[in-house]
Amino acid sequence: MTTKLETLPTPEKKSGGAGKPTNRKPRVRESRGTLAFSRAQRGKSLMKHAILILAGGLMIYPLLWMVVSSLRPNDLIFREPGLWLNSLEMSNYTSGWSALTHPFGHYMINSAIVVIGSILGNLVSCSMAAYAFARLQFTAKKLFFGIMLLTIMLPFHVVIVPQYILFSQIGWVNTFWPLIVPKLLATDAFFVFLMVQFIRGIPKELDEAARIDGAGHPRIFLRVILPLMVPALATTTIFTFIWTWNDFFGALIYLTDPDMFTVPVALRAFVDSQSATSWGSLFAMSIVSLLPVFLVFLFGQRFLIKGIATTGIK
Amino acid sequence: MSAISELSSLSRRKGKATAEEKKANRRDNKAAYIFLLPWLVGLVAITIGPMLMSLYLSFTDYNLLQPPEWTGLDNFTRMLSDARLHNSLRVTFTYVLVGVPLQLAVALLIALVLDKGLRGLPFYRSVFYLPSLLGGSVAVAILWKQIFGTTGLVNQVLAMFGIQGPGWISDPSTALGSIILLHVWTFGAPMIIFLAGLRQIPNMYYEAARVDGATTLQQFWRITMPMLSPIIFFNLVLQIIGSFQSFTQAFIVSGGNGGPSDSTMFFTLYLYQKGFGQFDMGYASAMAWVLLLIIGVFTAINFIASKYWVFYDD
């Protein structure tokens, strides 16, 4: 039963439409029954919507409340569970922005550097490895492929202590290198797997045609495969963005100098330093920190959902 | 579909290299290893090397300043009498064994309601998915800390009904519960995997069942559950592996100390404190291997148990 899920669909629209048509038809046929039956159907669907709206509202409420609260005078955060705003208070944002050693923008730039480095690293290194696994025959391929799959499930904690020792001996603590270099070396094996799956869905005839025209592997990879795997690259970019932007553990360990803080560790420093009165500005900066992820979610949702549905990541 | 099914099929296909394959092997080796170079370097320097190093360190006493001193099984025997460690195991097991099934149950429930071409599905799906993207962030952990605080959102709502709620996060008996709730809140990713799986179940099964007069409940237990069982299994394995490594939420919500009175002291949090708080790197390494062992055992149990309840259509 997993066969259909196994390959990422090559043409975009194949699974993007969320499979409405297949499920619609029988329902139409059903409602051809008696009037009472179709009324029952409508009642059932109405109830479904009621449940979903209620559940969805409950899910989203905390987030909405945080947005609204960040626009309120501070003391209301502890007294006002509702969502209505009497006035728009921007002071939380201005005070939060400059509450730490550096303006909050400084941390966002730091995060952006790590994110961009990680994305580039993942795109280059993972696509190269994926090409080898999906298209080339070589000694010990199965062994390496198995190891690659296993590393996806390896807990980060097993390697973090020696990694820390290694990077601190090179003098990389309080630089962005420990967060970026592993991505340049395809340690996010998950994306290798995702790309292997995708490349397997690209017709082999295309490679062979290019080979007959005299193209070598670098050329086939760059000119044939890469252009065709843009959807997989987009999924990788989006997930790398979100995971790196949210990454706390790595930054907590490697970045102890406030100059180098990324957004999550800066926020953590903010929580620790804050007195009970600054929840408003804390909320404000939390929202600022979530905004990039939210925007990526809005515009990249298609890739996110396809990526999860086909490979099962968070 | 997944890395998991790939792995099991790899082990089944063992030793089937044809003469033709062997000829091809020779041809691509050079190109293949060039493409794999970044990944191979990463595997050796960032993954396997550090793993072996951490295995070695787990038998030593090492504080980063003096060279590691071989102490044999000392770290492991210390663990046997470390009450805080036992407590951290209990906290982590509770989190995984309560949080994961609860989260998957909610994910499945909502996916079932969402399936069958409901109008507005993309909208609902986005609403339910968004929390799982944001849930791993420090910002949301901060929000949680407020919501479940003594004067937080939950207690404000309860106060409207005249109920005086406890300080959920400051009370040792409810603190872990609030973090489990945060985990359940991020059910969006497994929900999307369930939705994709539900869509793969041929409609004719349900039609045939209806003709035979099967009730909705019977259809669920006799068709949906068996057909979906590989997906449930996949989600279960992934979520268990992931949840054992959970760190950020407990760290932020408890202010980094796993409190109150160690009630949210996750195993990973304790590992962090030992390794990066007290620089007891030998002990931290030993803990990391215990974690790996626990995750390995759980995954193995999962696979063995799957023979009795996971149904493969082919």
Interface residues (C-beta under 8 A of the other chain):
Chain A: M1 T2 T3 K4 L5 E6 S15 A18 G19 K20 T22 N23 R24 K25 P26 R27 S45 K48 H49 I51 L52 A55 G56 M59 I60 P62 L63 W65 M66 I77 F78 R79 E80 P81 V124 S125 C126 M128 A129 Y131 A132 F133 L136 Q137 F138 T139 K141 K142 F144 F145 G146 I147 M148 L149 L150 T151 I152 M153 L154 P155 F156 H157 V158 V159 I160 V161 P162 Q163 Y164 I165 L166 S168 V181 P182 L184 L185 A186 T187 A189 F190 V192 F193 G216 H217 P218 F221 I242 N246 F248 F249 L252 I253 V263 P264 V265 L267 R268 V271 D272 W279 L282 F283 S286 I287 S289 L290 V293 F294 F297 Q301 L304 I305 I308 A309 T310 T311 G312 I313 K314
Chain B: M1 S2 A3 S5 E6 L7 L10 S11 R13 E21 A24 N25 R27 D28 N29 A31 A32 Y33 F35 L36 L37 P38 W39 V41 G42 L43 A45 I46 T47 G49 P50 M51 M53 S54 L57 L64 I110 V113 L114 D115 K116 G117 L118 R119 G120 L121 P122 Y124 R125 S126 V127 F128 Y129 L130 P131 S132 L133 L134 G136 S137 V138 A139 V140 I142 L143 W144 K145 Q146 I147 T151 G152 L153 Q156 V157 M160 W185 T186 A189 I192 I193 L195 A196 G197 R199 Q200 I201 N203 Y206 E207 M227 P230 F234 N235 L238 I241 G242 F244 Q245 F247 T248 F251 I252 G255 G256 T268 L271 Y272 G275 F276 M281 A284 S285 M287 A288 W289 L291 L292 I295 T299 Y312 D313 D314
